Amino acid sequence: MYTSMGTLLPFALGIAINPASIVAAILLLTSSRGLTKGLAYVTGWLLGLMTLVIAMVLLVSTPGFKRMSTTGEFTAWVMLIIGLTLLIMAFVQWRQRPPADAKIPFDWLRAVPRATSFMALAAGLFFGLFNMKNLLLMTAAAVVISEGSLGLDDSIRLVLLFVAIATAGIAAPLIVSFTDNEHSGPILADWENGLSVHNVTITCIVMVIIAVQMLGLGLGGLLEG
């Protein structure tokens, strides 16, 4: 289990370090009834991630997938394809980065503070579920979990730990608001400004680092095979 978690940790951090989703959480928390909206947002994110990881684990646990991955070569190719896809995504995002003076990375984020609690829940679900980077990293994580040949209890613990780490990014502003409500405003404002300004740079660096790891895993698997 611990070996699998060591492989999965960068994937979970890759999901957690998502500037746009963290900025959305901050904007919700700094609006009216912010704590309620922030909690709803994190709940939606968790529901989205849990749905995604369970679907991926069920997919890779099917007899057809297990037959394809018995030699490890199939898994190696999955890692290579995901790694190359992440590199392409990083390149495209870098080429399409917004002007340096753009405060909020996406125009639709400006409407977030006006969202209701239900809309915040839906936004969290959207960020967690309908995200290409999350889908790719969840697929890789599910393959690693499936190959670990773990018991049911260990698999459940591994999935829960993975989701908890992947949620750390958007949960951090909520934790700050709960634990230090009096001084949370300036802290969250600084986070929002830094993440907004460096959104594309952070996202691209994260994707490149994880892509390199996946390419290494894929090439290593093919050479061993």
C-alpha positions in Angstrom: 0.0 0.0 0.0 2.8 2.4 0.9 4.6 1.8 -2.3 1.5 2.5 -4.3 0.9 5.7 -2.3 4.4 6.9 -3.1 3.6 6.6 -6.8 0.2 8.2 -6.3 1.3 11.2 -4.2 2.4 13.4 -7.2 -0.9 12.6 -9.0 -2.9 13.7 -6.0 -0.8 16.8 -5.6 -1.3 17.5 -9.3 -5.0 17.6 -8.7 -4.8 19.6 -5.5 -2.6 22.3 -7.1 -5.3 23.8 -9.3 -5.1 27.7 -9.1 -8.5 28.3 -10.8 -10.4 26.0 -8.4 -8.6 27.5 -5.4 -9.4 31.1 -6.5 -13.1 30.1 -6.9 -13.0 28.8 -3.4 -11.5 32.0 -2.1 -14.1 34.2 -4.0 -16.9 32.1 -2.5 -15.5 32.4 1.0 -15.1 36.2 0.8 -18.7 36.7 -0.4 -21.8 36.8 1.8 -22.5 33.6 3.7 -19.0 32.6 2.6 -18.4 29.7 5.0 -21.6 28.0 3.9 -20.8 28.4 0.2 -17.2 27.3 0.8 -18.3 24.2 2.6 -20.8 23.4 -0.3 -18.0 23.9 -2.8 -15.6 21.5 -1.1 -18.5 19.0 -0.7 -19.2 19.2 -4.5 -15.5 18.8 -5.2 -15.3 15.7 -3.0 -18.4 14.2 -4.7 -16.9 14.8 -8.1 -13.5 13.3 -7.2 -15.0 10.3 -5.5 -17.3 9.6 -8.5 -14.4 9.9 -10.9 -12.0 7.7 -8.9 -14.6 5.0 -8.2 -15.5 4.9 -11.9 -11.9 4.6 -12.9 -11.2 1.9 -10.4 -14.2 -0.1 -11.5 -13.1 0.3 -15.1 -9.6 -1.0 -14.6 -10.9 -3.8 -12.4 -12.9 -5.3 -15.3 -11.8 -8.7 -16.7 -11.1 -7.2 -20.1 -8.7 -4.5 -18.7 -7.0 -7.1 -16.4 -6.3 -9.3 -19.4 -4.7 -6.4 -21.3 -2.6 -5.3 -18.4 -1.2 -8.7 -17.3 2.2 -8.1 -18.7 2.5 -4.5 -17.6 3.1 -3.3 -21.1 -0.4 -2.0 -21.5 0.0 0.1 -18.2 3.3 1.4 -19.5 1.6 2.7 -22.7 -1.2 4.2 -20.6 1.4 6.2 -18.6 3.2 7.3 -21.8 0.0 8.5 -23.5 -1.1 10.4 -20.4 2.4 11.9 -19.9 2.5 13.1 -23.6 -1.1 14.4 -23.3 -0.2 16.5 -20.2 2.9 17.9 -22.0 0.7 18.9 -25.0 -1.9 20.5 -22.6 0.9 22.4 -20.8 2.3 23.7 -24.1 -1.2 24.8 -25.3 -2.0 26.5 -22.1 1.3 28.4 -22.0 0.8 29.6 -25.6 -2.8 30.8 -24.7 -1.9 32.4 -21.4 -3.8 35.6 -20.6 -2.1 39.1 -20.5 0.1 39.7 -17.4 -2.3 42.3 -16.1 -5.3 40.0 -16.0 -6.3 39.6 -12.3 -8.7 36.8 -12.6 -7.7 34.0 -15.0 -11.2 33.2 -16.3 -14.0 35.7 -16.9 -16.7 33.5 -15.5 -15.0 33.4 -12.1 -16.1 37.0 -11.7 -19.7 35.7 -11.2 -18.7 33.3 -8.5 -19.3 35.6 -5.5 -22.9 36.0 -6.6 -23.5 32.2 -6.5 -25.9 30.5 -4.1 -24.9 27.6 -1.9 -26.4 25.2 -4.4 -24.5 26.8 -7.3 -21.3 26.5 -5.2 -22.0 22.8 -4.7 -22.4 22.5 -8.5 -19.2 24.5 -9.2 -17.2 22.2 -6.9 -18.7 19.1 -8.6 -17.8 20.6 -12.0 -14.2 21.4 -11.0 -13.8 17.9 -9.5 -15.5 15.9 -12.2 -15.4 17.7 -15.6 -11.7 18.5 -15.7 -9.3 16.9 -18.3 -6.3 17.0 -16.0 -8.2 15.4 -13.2 -9.5 12.7 -15.5 -6.0 11.9 -16.8 -4.5 11.8 -13.3 -7.4 9.7 -11.9 -7.0 7.2 -14.7 -3.3 6.9 -13.9 -4.1 6.6 -10.2 -6.7 3.9 -10.9 -4.2 1.9 -12.9 -1.7 2.1 -10.1 -4.3 1.0 -7.5 -5.5 -1.9 -9.7 -1.9 -3.1 -10.3 -1.2 -3.0 -6.5 -3.3 -6.2 -6.0 -4.3 -4.8 -2.6 -7.1 -6.1 -0.4 -10.4 -4.3 -0.3 -9.6 -2.5 3.0 -6.2 -1.3 1.8 -7.7 -0.2 -1.5 -10.4 1.8 0.2 -7.8 3.4 2.5 -5.6 4.3 -0.4 -8.5 5.9 -2.4 -9.6 7.9 0.7 -6.1 9.1 1.3 -5.6 10.0 -2.4 -8.9 12.0 -2.4 -8.0 13.7 0.8 -4.6 14.9 -0.6 -6.2 15.9 -3.9 -8.7 18.0 -1.9 -6.1 19.8 0.2 -5.8 22.7 -2.3 -9.3 23.9 -2.3 -9.8 23.0 1.4 -6.9 25.2 2.5 -8.9 28.5 2.2 -11.8 27.0 4.0 -9.6 25.8 6.9 -8.0 29.3 7.1 -11.5 30.8 7.3 -12.6 28.4 10.1 -9.5 28.6 12.2 -8.5 32.2 11.8 -11.7 34.0 10.7 -10.6 37.4 12.1 -7.4 37.6 9.9 -8.5 35.3 7.0 -9.5 38.2 4.7 -5.9 39.6 4.0 -4.5 36.0 3.8 -7.1 34.9 1.3 -6.7 38.1 -0.7 -2.9 37.5 -1.0 -3.5 33.9 -2.1 -6.1 35.0 -4.6 -3.8 37.6 -6.1 -0.8 35.3 -6.3 -2.7 32.4 -7.8 -4.5 34.6 -10.3 -1.3 36.3 -11.5 0.7 33.0 -11.7 -2.2 30.7 -12.6 -0.9 29.5 -16.0 2.7 29.3 -14.8 1.8 27.1 -11.8 -0.5 24.9 -13.8 2.0 24.3 -16.6 4.9 23.6 -14.1 2.7 21.0 -12.3 1.6 19.3 -15.5 5.2 19.2 -16.9 6.6 17.7 -13.6 3.9 15.0 -13.5 4.2 14.3 -17.2 7.9 13.7 -16.8 7.2 11.2 -14.0 4.6 9.4 -16.1 6.9 9.2 -19.1 9.6 7.8 -16.8 7.2 5.2 -15.4 6.0 4.3 -18.9 9.5 4.0 -20.4 10.6 2.0 -17.4 7.7 -0.4 -17.8 8.4 -0.9 -21.5 12.2 -1.5 -20.9 11.5 -4.0 -18.1 9.0 -5.8 -20.3 
